Amino acid sequence: MTATLGIIGAGHLASYTVAGLRNGGDDRRILVSPRNREVAAGLADTHGCEVMGSNQAVIDHADWVLLCVRPEILDSVLAECRFRDHQLVISCIAGVGADRFAGASGAIRLVRAMPLSCAEFGAGAVPIFPENEEVAGLFAPLGTVVQLQAEEQFELATVAACYNGWLLDLFATVSGWLEQKGLPPEKARELTLSATAGAAALGAGRTDLSLGQLSDGIATPNTLTRLGLDHLKASGAFAPWAGACERLHQRLQPESDD
């Protein structure tokens, strides 16, 4: 029998996760909490979810519970809710480690997960920790499930998830330049996104070579690709990207006061 999924925290993440599940053919019963009434009503109307009367009602009627609340209200949610022993709880709360759930009622089975916005379209990575085949099966329609063996690995995956969002600004820069030079907006967007998808496909397909080796194989001497790449490197364009990753990684450390 297919497990009933309950969602506490009906917001943006819950919306694209449910959309990805439904678009991927998952027709399981999905229960949502009522606190964001507009979003909850939209999930009910668009994706056949059931809006429950309270967070506790979601927990009581669900086999698995997906937590999508903001970090600052997690403690209050845990204080007011009673989970069943061994109930599967999937936390999609970025930057909140497993130790924050030590006081939760019941001996819950906790799995951390991080679906991305592109999960609505069945694309992108979905990191989970610890390894769990039930959660991997649930999120399979959302993209590539990456099961991790240590929480530190999951925090690094969170950095990669943020990188996913940064890329959109890079796409906007290139697409905007093409548009300013005379390409119709839809063509500029199509060319930019297709080139990006092509690079990702090459990296995924040629696992026998490192990503740096693939770049060197394309940006050979005296090519236009090399000309542009040399300019980017001379301008220090890539160091800030690594710096941004480091900044987030420091923020995710338990001892951080930032």
Wavefront OBJ file of the C-alpha trace (Angstrom):
o trace
v 0.000 0.000 0.000
v 1.339 3.428 -0.932
v 2.296 5.545 2.080
v 0.250 8.665 2.809
v 2.425 11.773 2.810
v 1.765 14.625 5.219
v 3.318 18.069 4.746
v 3.807 20.587 7.537
v 4.695 24.000 6.152
v 2.751 24.691 2.962
v 5.021 27.153 1.210
v 7.225 27.422 -1.861
v 9.214 24.229 -1.240
v 6.098 22.203 -0.532
v 4.446 23.569 -3.666
v 7.172 22.595 -6.110
v 7.740 19.267 -4.381
v 4.077 18.323 -4.683
v 4.023 19.543 -8.289
v 7.043 17.380 -9.080
v 5.459 14.332 -7.491
v 2.195 14.787 -9.369
v 3.964 15.571 -12.662
v 5.966 12.373 -12.163
v 2.806 10.285 -11.829
v 2.660 9.982 -8.026
v -1.028 9.909 -7.097
v -0.630 9.061 -3.420
v -2.763 10.738 -0.771
v -1.086 13.990 0.306
v -2.182 15.907 3.406
v -1.136 19.516 4.033
v -1.195 21.775 7.075
v -3.590 24.745 7.070
v -1.427 27.608 8.339
v -0.666 29.089 4.914
v -4.268 28.870 3.804
v -3.780 30.345 0.339
v -0.985 27.936 -0.605
v -2.771 24.998 1.007
v -5.934 25.777 -0.933
v -3.923 25.999 -4.141
v -2.364 22.590 -3.510
v -5.822 21.175 -2.897
v -7.297 22.695 -6.059
v -4.376 22.015 -8.387
v -2.902 18.775 -7.090
v -5.681 17.050 -5.174
v -4.131 17.475 -1.728
v -6.263 17.420 1.432
v -6.069 20.374 3.802
v -6.163 19.189 7.405
v -7.351 21.106 10.435
v -3.981 21.270 12.220
v -0.359 20.144 12.123
v -1.225 17.360 14.539
v -4.002 16.130 12.258
v -1.457 15.884 9.441
v 0.824 13.771 11.644
v -1.992 11.577 12.922
v -3.294 10.669 9.460
v 0.017 10.433 7.560
v 2.472 7.564 7.321
v 5.356 9.875 6.426
v 5.715 13.550 7.374
v 7.558 16.140 5.293
v 8.705 19.155 7.327
v 9.042 22.341 5.257
v 8.806 24.981 7.978
v 11.201 27.902 8.490
v 14.132 27.114 10.828
v 13.074 29.717 13.371
v 9.699 28.072 14.020
v 10.882 24.458 14.078
v 11.203 24.321 17.862
v 7.628 25.522 18.355
v 6.354 22.952 15.846
v 8.234 20.144 17.599
v 6.933 21.326 20.973
v 3.282 21.274 19.898
v 3.290 18.095 17.804
v 3.348 14.442 18.833
v 4.875 12.007 16.385
v 4.357 8.266 16.542
v 7.237 5.994 17.425
v 9.237 5.109 14.309
v 7.264 7.511 12.121
v 9.301 8.595 9.105
v 9.963 12.338 9.272
v 11.666 14.011 6.307
v 13.206 17.385 7.115
v 13.633 19.801 4.210
v 14.848 22.573 6.526
v 18.215 23.884 5.302
v 20.944 24.302 7.867
v 19.134 22.420 10.644
v 21.038 19.340 11.757
v 19.630 16.085 13.056
v 20.523 17.056 16.631
v 17.747 19.687 16.610
v 15.224 16.828 16.547
v 16.551 15.107 19.664
v 13.630 16.417 21.703
v 10.934 15.379 19.257
v 8.204 13.154 20.608
v 8.460 9.518 19.642
v 11.524 7.697 18.365
v 11.141 9.153 14.888
v 13.090 7.981 11.859
v 14.625 11.232 10.596
v 15.877 11.769 7.062
v 17.123 15.120 5.778
v 16.390 16.041 2.157
v 16.776 19.058 -0.103
v 14.557 19.119 -3.226
v 15.300 22.083 -5.504
v 12.865 24.343 -7.355
v 13.583 22.461 -10.589
v 12.133 19.331 -8.946
v 8.772 20.507 -10.290
v 10.075 19.489 -13.713
v 11.799 16.287 -12.586
v 15.273 17.800 -12.836
v 18.207 18.506 -10.563
v 19.712 16.665 -7.619
v 17.834 15.666 -4.470
v 20.370 14.941 -1.708
v 19.202 12.858 1.256
v 20.850 11.784 4.511
v 21.038 9.157 5.830
v 20.538 6.627 3.072
v 16.910 5.543 2.970
v 15.274 3.620 0.163
v 11.744 4.736 1.060
v 12.709 8.404 0.756
v 14.782 7.720 -2.350
v 11.752 6.105 -3.958
v 9.481 8.975 -2.947
v 11.758 11.611 -4.482
v 12.766 9.635 -7.590
v 10.297 11.586 -9.800
v 11.910 14.874 -8.698
v 15.338 14.326 -10.253
v 18.554 12.531 -9.368
v 18.441 11.281 -5.783
v 21.896 11.426 -4.182
v 22.097 9.360 -0.997
v 24.793 10.557 1.400
v 26.484 8.709 4.241
v 27.459 11.603 6.539
v 25.733 14.787 7.642
v 28.781 16.842 6.665
v 28.314 15.551 3.115
v 24.709 16.713 3.256
v 25.779 20.216 4.291
v 28.114 20.321 1.282
v 25.170 19.230 -0.868
v 23.254 22.202 0.544
v 25.979 24.478 -0.829
v 25.548 22.818 -4.219
v 21.805 23.444 -3.960
v 22.454 27.159 -3.490
v 24.787 27.113 -6.496
v 21.798 25.914 -8.490
v 20.106 29.218 -7.702
v 23.178 31.341 -8.444
v 23.323 29.943 -11.963
v 20.081 31.669 -12.879
v 21.754 35.069 -12.470
v 24.602 33.912 -14.713
v 22.075 32.788 -17.316
v 20.346 36.146 -17.041
v 23.655 37.962 -17.643
v 24.475 36.052 -20.826
v 20.927 36.068 -22.120
v 20.596 39.780 -21.376
v 23.797 40.588 -23.274
v 22.592 38.632 -26.315
v 19.284 40.469 -26.145
v 20.994 43.860 -25.939
v 23.000 42.983 -29.033
v 19.862 42.315 -31.022
v 18.585 38.804 -30.426
v 14.878 38.467 -29.658
v 14.425 37.773 -25.922
v 12.998 34.290 -26.476
v 15.919 33.339 -28.760
v 18.491 34.739 -26.332
v 16.939 32.718 -23.515
v 16.666 29.558 -25.606
v 20.298 29.737 -26.757
v 21.596 30.411 -23.252
v 19.644 27.635 -21.589
v 20.335 25.128 -24.367
v 24.066 25.806 -24.167
v 23.918 25.321 -20.409
v 21.980 22.074 -20.669
v 24.447 20.858 -23.291
v 27.432 21.515 -21.034
v 25.720 19.661 -18.177
v 24.925 16.722 -20.474
v 28.540 16.553 -21.610
v 29.765 16.556 -18.014
v 27.291 13.834 -17.062
v 28.064 11.719 -20.118
v 31.852 11.873 -20.110
v 32.581 10.644 -16.612
v 35.913 9.273 -17.828
v 37.253 12.836 -17.803
v 37.274 15.471 -15.073
v 35.261 18.613 -15.653
v 38.500 20.554 -16.006
v 39.727 18.147 -18.672
v 36.479 18.542 -20.573
v 36.899 22.316 -20.492
v 40.473 22.063 -21.759
v 39.307 19.801 -24.568
v 36.838 22.437 -25.759
v 38.786 25.630 -25.038
v 41.822 24.689 -27.107
v 44.465 27.309 -28.064
v 43.414 30.011 -30.518
v 39.696 29.227 -30.295
v 36.996 31.721 -29.417
v 36.114 29.619 -26.391
v 39.696 29.912 -25.119
v 39.710 33.653 -25.765
v 36.654 34.171 -23.587
v 37.810 31.721 -20.912
v 41.218 33.411 -20.653
v 39.467 36.742 -20.142
v 37.286 35.297 -17.361
v 40.281 33.756 -15.592
v 42.377 36.905 -15.920
v 39.502 38.876 -14.420
v 39.303 36.533 -11.435
v 35.785 35.498 -12.379
v 35.879 32.044 -10.800
v 37.476 32.686 -7.406
v 34.361 34.471 -6.062
v 32.281 31.391 -6.857
v 34.533 29.249 -4.678
v 34.462 32.022 -2.083
v 30.674 32.011 -2.037
v 30.690 28.231 -1.517
v 33.113 28.656 1.383
v 30.969 31.409 2.903
v 27.900 29.168 2.914
v 29.856 26.196 4.220
v 31.073 28.240 7.177
v 27.518 29.403 7.847
v 26.327 25.797 7.977
v 28.847 24.752 10.626
v 27.273 24.103 14.062
v 29.751 26.338 15.854
v 29.094 29.331 13.609
v 27.767 32.476 15.280
v 27.071 34.233 11.949
l 1 2 3 4 5 6 7 8 9 10 11 12 13 14 15 16 17 18 19 20 21 22 23 24 25 26 27 28 29 30 31 32 33 34 35 36 37 38 39 40 41 42 43 44 45 46 47 48 49 50 51 52 53 54 55 56 57 58 59 60 61 62 63 64 65 66 67 68 69 70 71 72 73 74 75 76 77 78 79 80 81 82 83 84 85 86 87 88 89 90 91 92 93 94 95 96 97 98 99 100 101 102 103 104 105 106 107 108 109 110 111 112 113 114 115 116 117 118 119 120 121 122 123 124 125 126 127 128 129 130 131 132 133 134 135 136 137 138 139 140 141 142 143 144 145 146 147 148 149 150 151 152 153 154 155 156 157 158 159 160 161 162 163 164 165 166 167 168 169 170 171 172 173 174 175 176 177 178 179 180 181 182 183 184 185 186 187 188 189 190 191 192 193 194 195 196 197 198 199 200 201 202 203 204 205 206 207 208 209 210 211 212 213 214 215 216 217 218 219 220 221 222 223 224 225 226 227 228 229 230 231 232 233 234 235 236 237 238 239 240 241 242 243 244 245 246 247 248 249 250 251 252 253 254 255 256 257 258
